[in-house]
Amino acid sequence: MNQIPVQLMSAVISAAVAVLIFFALHFLIEPTKEKRKFAQERLQKLYSPLYALILARGRVYKDTMRNTPKDKVSLGSIKDHPFITREFMDEIIFKNMAYASTELMDSWSSYVSRGSDPLEIAVIENLIKVSVKDFHKLRKKLGLDYDETELKTGIPKIFED
């Protein structure tokens, strides 16, 4: 019976293993690393600054409107502080729109097109909820600590006080 030489067999097995490793790296590991890297960029460039700004503007709103009903969720501004304004928030979202979810884009477009419409509170609340949920979804996906309640409701804890 003809047997395949051991050297040829080991060369074929080595080549097959090398090809399998290449495909595993190229089609499984690299795409996973790229998705994680993009999620980190989304969190760093859009959602973390947006979440911090929502908390700051929410605190301003709660402090200036002390008699506000507990279930009221909105945002305040300080004109003397350029980072705690609607314009700065719009700028963050606009400059980093490539990182925004479709739902955030929709809620932001409603927010900027309303102006001083009386229904604006509902639009602001929707923008807050979408932003907060997206923020915590990304943190959960990346294995970072996140707030389960805020992930479910989209309402930051500062509005529960």
Secondary structure per residue as TSV (DSSP state, phi and psi in degrees):
chain	resnum	aa	ss	phi	psi
A	1	M	-	360.0	140.1
A	2	N	-	-80.5	126.2
A	3	Q	-	-109.0	146.1
A	4	I	-	-77.2	133.6
A	5	P	-	-58.8	144.6
A	6	V	H	-60.4	-40.0
A	7	Q	H	-63.2	-41.8
A	8	L	H	-66.1	-43.0
A	9	M	H	-62.2	-43.4
A	10	S	H	-67.8	-35.1
A	11	A	H	-66.4	-42.2
A	12	V	H	-65.2	-43.8
A	13	I	H	-64.2	-43.3
A	14	S	H	-61.7	-43.6
A	15	A	H	-64.2	-41.9
A	16	A	H	-63.6	-42.0
A	17	V	H	-64.2	-42.2
A	18	A	H	-62.0	-42.3
A	19	V	H	-64.9	-42.7
A	20	L	H	-62.4	-42.4
A	21	I	H	-63.7	-43.1
A	22	F	H	-58.3	-48.7
A	23	F	H	-65.0	-38.3
A	24	A	H	-63.1	-44.9
A	25	L	I	-65.7	-45.6
A	26	H	I	-72.2	-39.3
A	27	F	I	-104.2	-14.7
A	28	L	I	-115.1	-56.1
A	29	I	I	-74.7	-48.1
A	30	E	H	-60.8	-47.0
A	31	P	H	-60.8	-36.5
A	32	T	H	-65.8	-42.9
A	33	K	H	-63.4	-40.0
A	34	E	H	-66.9	-39.6
A	35	K	H	-63.8	-42.1
A	36	R	H	-64.9	-42.2
A	37	K	H	-62.4	-42.0
A	38	F	H	-66.0	-39.7
A	39	A	H	-63.0	-40.0
A	40	Q	H	-64.2	-41.0
A	41	E	H	-64.1	-41.9
A	42	R	H	-59.9	-44.6
A	43	L	I	-65.4	-45.8
A	44	Q	I	-70.3	-43.7
A	45	K	I	-89.5	-26.7
A	46	L	I	-121.7	-58.7
A	47	Y	I	-73.1	-36.7
A	48	S	H	-67.0	-48.9
A	49	P	H	-61.9	-38.2
A	50	L	H	-65.7	-42.2
A	51	Y	H	-63.6	-44.8
A	52	A	H	-61.5	-40.7
A	53	L	H	-67.3	-39.3
A	54	I	H	-62.2	-42.5
A	55	L	H	-63.4	-44.2
A	56	A	H	-64.5	-47.7
A	57	R	H	-69.4	-32.2
A	58	G	H	-66.4	-39.9
A	59	R	H	-64.5	-41.9
A	60	V	H	-60.0	-44.7
A	61	Y	H	-62.1	-47.2
A	62	K	H	-63.4	-38.8
A	63	D	H	-71.1	-36.4
A	64	T	H	-84.4	-23.7
A	65	M	-	-114.6	66.0
A	66	R	T	-60.7	-28.8
A	67	N	T	-92.6	19.5
A	68	T	-	-71.1	137.7
A	69	P	-	-58.3	148.4
A	70	K	T	-59.2	-33.3
A	71	D	T	-86.0	3.2
A	72	K	-	-83.0	125.4
A	73	V	-	-121.6	118.6
A	74	S	-	-155.2	-175.0
A	75	L	-	-127.6	141.5
A	76	G	-	-107.8	172.5
A	77	S	-	-139.0	152.6
A	78	I	-	-122.7	109.2
A	79	K	T	-63.5	-31.1
A	80	D	T	-74.8	-14.2
A	81	H	S	-114.9	103.6
A	82	P	T	-62.6	-16.7
A	83	F	T	-89.2	-9.6
A	84	I	S	-116.1	58.1
A	85	T	S	-135.6	162.0
A	86	R	H	-61.8	-40.1
A	87	E	H	-61.6	-41.1
A	88	F	H	-66.4	-39.8
A	89	M	H	-63.2	-44.2
A	90	D	H	-59.9	-40.2
A	91	E	H	-64.2	-43.7
A	92	I	H	-59.5	-48.4
A	93	I	H	-66.0	-45.8
A	94	F	H	-62.4	-45.3
A	95	K	H	-67.6	-25.2
A	96	N	T	-116.6	28.7
A	97	M	G	-58.9	-27.7
A	98	A	G	-62.9	-21.6
A	99	Y	G	-96.4	-5.6
A	100	A	S	-81.6	146.5
A	101	S	-	-72.9	161.6
A	102	T	H	-60.6	-39.4
A	103	E	H	-64.0	-39.7
A	104	L	H	-65.9	-41.5
A	105	M	H	-59.1	-44.6
A	106	D	H	-63.3	-46.6
A	107	S	H	-68.6	-35.6
A	108	W	H	-68.3	-40.0
A	109	S	H	-64.5	-35.9
A	110	S	H	-65.8	-40.1
A	111	Y	H	-63.1	-46.9
A	112	V	H	-75.6	-23.8
A	113	S	H	-86.8	-11.0
A	114	R	H	-78.3	-33.4
A	115	G	T	63.9	-123.6
A	116	S	T	-106.6	31.2
A	117	D	-	-60.4	139.5
A	118	P	T	-60.3	-24.4
A	119	L	T	-81.8	4.2
A	120	E	H	-59.6	-33.7
A	121	I	H	-57.5	-43.7
A	122	A	H	-65.0	-37.5
A	123	V	H	-67.9	-42.7
A	124	I	H	-62.6	-44.7
A	125	E	H	-60.4	-40.8
A	126	N	H	-64.3	-42.8
A	127	L	H	-60.9	-43.2
A	128	I	H	-61.9	-49.2
A	129	K	H	-60.9	-45.2
A	130	V	H	-62.9	-45.6
A	131	S	H	-62.1	-45.9
A	132	V	H	-67.1	-43.1
A	133	K	H	-62.7	-45.9
A	134	D	H	-60.5	-41.9
A	135	F	H	-57.7	-49.8
A	136	H	H	-73.2	-30.7
A	137	K	H	-61.7	-44.5
A	138	L	H	-64.1	-43.6
A	139	R	H	-62.1	-41.1
A	140	K	H	-64.6	-45.6
A	141	K	H	-59.6	-35.8
A	142	L	T	-87.0	0.7
A	143	G	T	77.3	19.7
A	144	L	-	-92.4	164.6
A	145	D	-	-69.3	145.3
A	146	Y	-	-149.3	165.5
A	147	D	-	-101.4	113.1
A	148	E	H	-61.5	-40.5
A	149	T	H	-64.8	-46.1
A	150	E	H	-65.3	-33.4
A	151	L	H	-63.1	-41.4
A	152	K	H	-75.1	-45.1
A	153	T	H	-92.2	-31.8
A	154	G	-	80.9	4.9
A	155	I	-	-105.7	119.7
A	156	P	-	-62.4	149.6
A	157	K	G	-61.6	-22.9
A	158	I	G	-61.9	-22.9
A	159	F	G	-86.3	-7.2
A	160	E	T	-88.9	-15.2
A	161	D	-	-61.4	360.0
